Amino acid sequence: MNWYGIRAIYKFEMARTGRTLMQSIASPVLSTSLYFIVFGAAIGSRMGDIDGISYGAFIIPGLLMLSLLSESISNASFGIFFPKFSGTIYEVLSAPVSAFEIVAGYVGAAATKSIILGLLILVTARFFVDYEIVHPFWMFGFLVLTALTFSMFGFVIGIWADDFQKLQVIPLMVVTPLTFLGGAFYSINMLPELWQKVILFNPVVYLISGFRWAFYGVSDVNVGISLGMTLLFLVLCMTGIWWIFRTGYRIKT
């Protein structure tokens, strides 16, 4: 294992966060704070409890997941796309580092930035609403697993994209709508019976439901199923990355 190579890629990607601090950290935290002000403090104070939880506290897992998914994908996709765009990816591929070590460096850095952002959002939420974390170990576990999984997904997107516009297609037109429709601001039990069944085809439902269970001990979907679906998507992303390096798809050609 070439730990020096992994550390070099990881440190380079983490240093980029320092150069884009406003975009990488401040902007997502500010955007989420506005959600807390509007939905948590303003609208939430006029709404009843959901499953015995105040509305402001109920939406915290969903808002955190919304930022976590978007930032994990963006960090990882741009991290690998820019070397490919500038041509420096060939220097990385010719270095004495394996595909696993390359992925570990890029994905590890992207996941670390997303985890830091998630923890900052949790701290920020405390200024607007009161909340508790019933299962802190599982909360952090879901946070890390989700950040790692969608950083891998972002890595795949970064390889697939051949221009800067395509980097935003999946996050803006697929992931964000699925998050809003996945129970970020409501319980799926509030929907008509037909839509309760239809919405189960939305994979983000399982992520938000498992995360909400870690916070409050309540969920729309069994937590075991939520964990299983997250692990399944992780395996699919790992398989996609393996295939990319196996075939050289948009890396070596």
Buried (B, 14 or more C-beta within 10 A) or exposed (E): EBEEBBBBBBEBBBEBBEEEEEEBBEEBBEBBBEBBBEBBEEBBEEEEEBEEBBBBBBBBBBBBBBBBBBBBBBBBBBBBBBBBBEEEBEEBBEBEBBBBBBBBBBBBBBBBBBBBBBEBBBEBBEEBBEBEBEBEEBBBBBBBBBBBBBBBBBBBBBBBBEEEEBBBEBBEEEBBEBBBBBBBBBBBEEBEEEEBEEBBEBEBBBBBBBBBBBBBBBBBBEBEBBBEBBEEBBEBBBEBBEEBBEEEBBBEE
